[in-house]
Amino acid sequence: MSDLKGTQLGAPAPESSNGNLRHPPARREPRNQNPVRRFCRAVSTFRTGSPMLQDRYVEVKRLPDHAGEEVTVAGWVETTRVHGKVAFVVVRDGTGLVQCVLLGKDLDEATWETGTTGLTQESTVEITGTVKLDDRAPGGAEVKVSALRLLQQAEAYPIQPKEHGVEFLMDNRHLWLRSSQQRAALRVRSEVMQAIHDFFYDRGFTRVDTPILTGAIGESAGTLFSTDYFGDTAYLAQTGQLYVEAGCPAFRKVYCFGPTFRAEKSKTRRHLTEFWMVEPEVAFADSDDNMRLQEEFVSYLVERALDRCAEELEVLERDTSTLERVRPPFPRMSYTEAVELLQAKGSDIEWGRDLGGADETILADENELPVFIYNYPSQAKAFYMKENPDDPRTVLCNDLLAPEGYGEIIGGSQREDDLARLEARIREEELPAEAYDWYLDLRRYGSFIHSGFGLGVERTVGWITGRPHVRELIPFPRLMNRLTP
């Protein structure tokens, strides 16, 4: 930075007779008139001066660390109860719930009146009081109130403690998020998403962010959302896989993680039109390596949820005994074996057709662990999957089916590394060759064996939490018939 001392900002510095910059004698300015000094003082005040607003409050989850101390918490009223001269107010602050106890004999009339008659559900409050440990209280502590401030009195809250229809709750999703089971489910989702990053980071993967707008089709053309792109047609990405394949020669082990889109006209409990998917890709890994990585990955996510979300799973009334048994290796069954088993159980499936949801449920019910179904017919799978050298009718791929009726949570495959075969598959699928020319470059310049998979976050978290529908496992679900809120 140039020396600004003695020179007004925005004004030219004076020159000497020979044209060089000349500095006038330094003159002392009042501190509050120098903009640089004012900025530095503001930064200093921010760092060391008055505490920030949030520092005034103790998070509810940390109350047990303040036993016997007077603290202030801020949050939203969940429930109130009054018994004579004792009142109980349960407050949620986003980190937990705390029961606040008001004793009429210890409070002034105005505070008692506010605490007993002025607190509607979801009103915003600031409460000061002494922390008392109590194993019976939510979070292990309660607050004996000495002062209460009503920050905002909420209007009549739409979601009352009674039965509501699904459509009503979805119309009020922005408010439904506050309910105990929805909070618990989304906390598990958050933990699983963090675990995903941790798993791959610890194993040396590099994250590669892939485009949401693309000209290349990764899956069925019939499930694309299209949009105008400056006169051309672009699509919302069904997958980032083609792009993470490009990252493999640069980083060997890569993954992408983000929203993906499928225009499937499906209303099942397993489907969303916008969902989150993590897609790793590994160089010099075949289909068997790929399945081993998948079972290690899924086991890690389940273990992480059990370890760090025990309270949330209890709120959701999840029977965790089945989750506790999730350990590698997972059972494996070829597609051909799966069809034979389904036919023996009365299914009308024929060899060559993809498995439907009912078929997946039957197969998964045969096992307590997730089960791999591998080597599907090529006609039922995407163009980029590696031809099976032992049976050219099939490709080296797998689906991983979760137990308890949750169906496919992973789809993966070894990728076709032979340029001529890949070109032939693109022609068979009648895909626009020009859109994939860059993808074919990956086979022209240093082709190699590689594999990868995609795991759907909402289905996986649905299975871990035991929730009945994936719409509860994403904050604002996008369904075939829902675009709001």
N, C-alpha and C positions, 0 to 999 in steps of 0.2 A: 504494500500500500504506500502511495506517496505521502510525503510529510505534509500534513494539513495545518500544522501549527502556524498561527498568524495569518492564514489565508482563508477568506470566506469561501464556503462551499459554493461552487457554481461561478465564481469570479476568477478571471485570469490572474496568475501570479505576476507581480510587477517585474519589469525587465531592467537590467543595467544598460549603460550606454553602449556596451559591446554586444548587446543582444542576448546575453546569457541570463538565465533566471536569477533574480536577486531576491534574497529573503530579507524582509524588513525586520527591525528589532522586534524580538518577541514581546508581546504584550499579554498581560494576564486578563483572562475573561472570567466572568462569573461562571461557575460550574454548570449551572442550569441552562446556559446559552450555547454551549458547545455541543453539537449533535453527536459527535463521536463519544464524548464523555457521558452524555445522557444515555446512549445505547449501552455503554459498558456498565453504567450504574444500574440500568434496568436488568441486565443479565445477572449482575451480582445480587440484586434483590431477589430475582427469581430463584437463584441457587441457594442463597443463605439467609434470606429475609423471612418475611411472614410465611407460615405454612400454607400450602395449597388447600383449597376447599376440602378435597377428599381426605386430607390428613386430619381433619377434625373428627372423623368418624372411625370407629373400630369395626372391621368386618365381622359379621356374625360368626363365621367359621373360626375366628380367632378369639372369641370371647373366653373360652376356657383358659387362655393364657393370661387373663386379666382378673382372675378370681380375687374378690375383695376390693377391687378398684372401682372408682367411678368412671364410667365411659359414656360416650354418646354414639348412638347408632342411628342410621337413617334408612328408611325403606318404605314398604307398602303394607298396608293392613290386610291380613288374610282373614282373620276371624276376631270377634270380640265376645266376651262372656262377662256378665255381671252377677255376682252373688252377694246381695246386701251391700256391705261397705268394702267389698273386695272385687276387683275387676281384672280380667286377663285379656291382654291384647297380643295376638300372635303376629309378628312382623317378619316379612321377607325382605332381604336386602340384596338378593342375587347370589349370595354365597351360602345362604342357609336360612333356617327359621329360628326365631327366638321368642320365647314366651316372656312377655313383660307384665309384671304384677303391680297393680295400682292399689294402694291402701288408702281408703278415704281419710283416715285419721292423720295421715302424714302429708296430705296434699292440700293446697289451697282450693277453694271452691271452684274457681275457673278451670283449673287443671283437671279436677275430678269430673266436672261437667263435660269438658271436651273429651276426656277418655272414655266416658260412659255413654254419651249420646251423640257425639259429633264425628265419630270415626266410621264412615261407611267403608264397605269393602273396596280395597285398592286405593284408599286415601293415602296420600304421602305424608309421612310423619318423621319428626326428629325426636328421639327419646333419650333422655339422660337418666342414668341410674347406676346402682351398684351391682356388680356381677356376683352371682351366687352359683356355685356348682351344684348340679342336681342331675343324677343319672336318669331320672324319669323325664326330664325336659328334652325337647328336641335339640340336638346338638350338644347336650350335656351341661347346659348352663341356662340360667334365666336372669332377668334383670329386674331388680326392685326399683321402680320408677320414682325419681325425685322431680323430674321436669318433663313436660311433653309439649311439643310445638306442632300444630297442624299446618303443614306446608301447602297442602291442597286437598280440599274435600272432593272426593270423586263423585261423579254422578251415579245414578243407579246402574250397577254393573250388569251387563247382559248375561254373563255366564254365572248362573246360580247353582248352588249345590243340589242339583236334581238331574234327572235324565234329560239329555238333549239329543236331538237327531244329528247324524253325521253331517248333513249339509249345513245345518245351523252352525255347528262347530267349525266347519271348514270356511264358512262365510266370515266367521269371527276368529280365523286362525291367528291373526295378529294379537288377539287377547288370549286365545286358548293356550298359547305358548307358556303362559304364566302358571298353568295348573301343574300340580305336583308330578303327575305321571309324564306329562309332556316335557317338563324340565329334566326329569330323570333320564328319559330316552335320549334327549338331545345332548345331555352331558356324556352319556355313553358314546354317542356318535363322535363328539369332540375328542374324547380319549382315544377312540379307535383311529381317528384321522391323524392324531399326533403319533400314535404307535406305528402307523404306516410309514410316516417319514422317518421315525427312529429306526425301524427295522432296516430300511434301505440305506440310510446314512451309516449305520454301524457296519454294514456289509460292503461299503465302498461304492455304492451306486451314485451316479450323478443325475440330478433332476434336470430334465429338459422340458421346457414349457412349449407346448404345441399349439398351433392355431385353432381357434374356434370356427373361423370362416375358412372354408377350403373348397377347392375345385375337384378334389379327388374323393371318390366313394370308397369307404372302407368296408361297409357291410351291404346289405340289400338295398338296391336303389329305391325300393318301394317304401322305405322308412326314412326318407330324407325330408328335412325342412329346407326349402329353397328360398332365396332372397335375391333381389336385384343388387348387383355389385358393379355400379358405374356402367351399366349397359350389358354386363355379362351376368351369368347365373353363378351364384355361390351357394354353398350348403353349410348348414350348421353341422359341426363335426359329430359323426357317430362314434369316432374313436380317434385317438392320437397315435395309434400304433404305427402307421406308415412313417410317421415323422420320427418316432423314437427309434425305428429301425435305422434311420439315417444317422442317429447319434451313436449307434454301436461301434462303428469303425473309429470314431473319435474318442469314445470314453469306455468302451468294452461293456460296461454294465450301466444301464440308464433306466429312468422311469419318468413318466408324466402323470399328472394328477390334476383333474379338473372336471368341469361339467361336460357332459355329452348329451346328445339329443337323438331321440328315435320317434318318428311319426307313426308309431304303431297304434292302430285303432283298437286298443285293448283296455278293458276296464277291470282287469283282474287285480287281486291284492298284491301282485308282484311287479306291477308295471307303473312307471312314470315316464312322461315324455322328456323330462329333463332330470338327469341323475348324475351322480358323481362316480367316477371310475378311476382307479389307479392301474397303470399299465407298465410293468417292467419289461425290459428286453435285454437279453444276455447273449453276448457273442460266444461262439464255440460251446454252445449248450444244445443238446438234442432234446427230444420229447421226454425221455425219462428224467433227464436233469430238470426239465421244466416242471414236471409233476412233483419232484422232490422239493423244489423251491416253493411250490404252492402249498404243500402240506406243512412245511416249516413256517411259512408266512401266516397261514390261517391259525395254526396252533398258537403262534406268538400273539396274534390279535385277541384270541379268546382268553389266553392266560393274562394278558394285560388288563382286559376288562374285568376279569374275576379279581385281580389283585387290587385295582385302583377304583373300581366302581361297585364295590360290594353293597354300599348303602343305596345306590341308585337301583341296582338289580332287586334289592329287597323291596323298595317302593313299588317297583313294577311287578312284584310277586312272581319273579322268574325262578323256576326250579332249576338251580344251577348244577344239579347232579350230573346231567348229561353233558354239560359243558366241561365239567371237571375231568371227563374221560377223553377229551379231545387231545390226542397226542399222535405224532407220526409213528408208524406209517398208516396211511389210509387205505382201505380196501380198493381194489381196482377190478373193473369188469369191462371187457371189450364191448363195443356197440353190438356186435353179432350175438354175443352171450346175453346182452341186455334184451335184445329183441326176442330171443328164445325164451327167456324168463317171463317177459311180458305176455307173450302168446300163451305160455303155460298157465298164466293167471287170468286168461280170458280177454286180453287186449286184442283189438283188431289191427294193431300196427303191423305194417309190412316192411321187410328189409328195404332200406333206401330212403325211408321217410325220416325226418327229424323227430326227435322225441317231444311230445307235448307235456304240458304241466302235469296232467294226471299220470302220464307214464313216469315222469321224474319222481313224483310222490311215491308211487309203488316201489320203484327201485331204491329210493332213499330209505323207505320204511323197512327194508331188509337189513339195514345196518344202523348201529348206534352212532357211528362216526360218519363224517362226510365221505362220500364215495366217488371215485373217478370212473367216468364212462369214457373210454378212449377209442380212437380210430374210427371215426364216423365215415359214412359214404361221402365222396367228394361232392356229389350233387347237392348235399344238404349243408355244405359249409362254404366259407368264403374262398375266393380265388387264390389267396396268397398262401394257403396251407400246403405243406410239403407232401408230395405223393408218397404213399406207403410202398417201399420197394418190395415188401412181402405180399402185398395185395393192392394192385394199382386202382382198384375200385374205391379204395379208402384213402384217407389222408391222416398224417401223424398229428392228431389233435386230442384234446380232452375237454370235457365239462366236469366241474366239481359240483356235486349235488349236496346241499346241506340236509341234515335229517329234520324230522318233525314237520315235514310239509313245506319247507321254505324253498326248495328247488335249487336251480342253478345259481351259484354265487360267483363262479369263475368260468370263463371260457379261454382256452389257451391252445397253442399249437407250435410245432416247429415250422418255420417259414420256408417256402420254396426258394432255394438258392440257385436253381438252374434257370438261366435266362430264357432258353427256348421254351421250357415248360411253363414258365410264368407268362410269357407272351401268349402261349396257346390258351392258357386259362382266361386271360383277359379277353381274347377273341371269343371264346366259348360263352362268356358272360355278357358279350356284346357291350363292353365298357368302352368309353371313349379313350382310344390309345394315347392321344396327345396329353390327356390329363395325368397319365401315369409315366410319361417319358422320364421324368426326374426320378421316379421310384425305380424304374428299370436300370437307371444309372448305377444304383447300388449293387446290381448284379454284374454290370459291365466293368466296374472298377473295384476289384477286390472282393468278389463274392465269398461267402463263408457260411458255415452252419450257425444258425442262431434260432432262438426260441423266445417266446414271451406269452403273456396272458393279460387279461383284464379282470379285475375284481370290482363288482358293483358294491359301493359302500352301503347304500340303503338296504339292499337285501341281506347283506352280511350283518349289519347292525340289527335288522329285524329279527334275524335268527338268534343273535346273541341276547337280545332283550326279550324275545318272545312276543313281540307286538304283532297284532293280527294283520296289519296293512302297512306297506312301505310309505304311505302318505304321512305317517306319524314320525318318520325317521329323517325328514328333511324339513328345515324351518318353514319354507313356503312351497308346497308341492305344486308341480305343474302336471295336470292330468288331462286326459282327452277332452273333458268337459269343464276344465277349470283353469283360468288364467289370472284370477285374483284371489285373495289380496296379494 
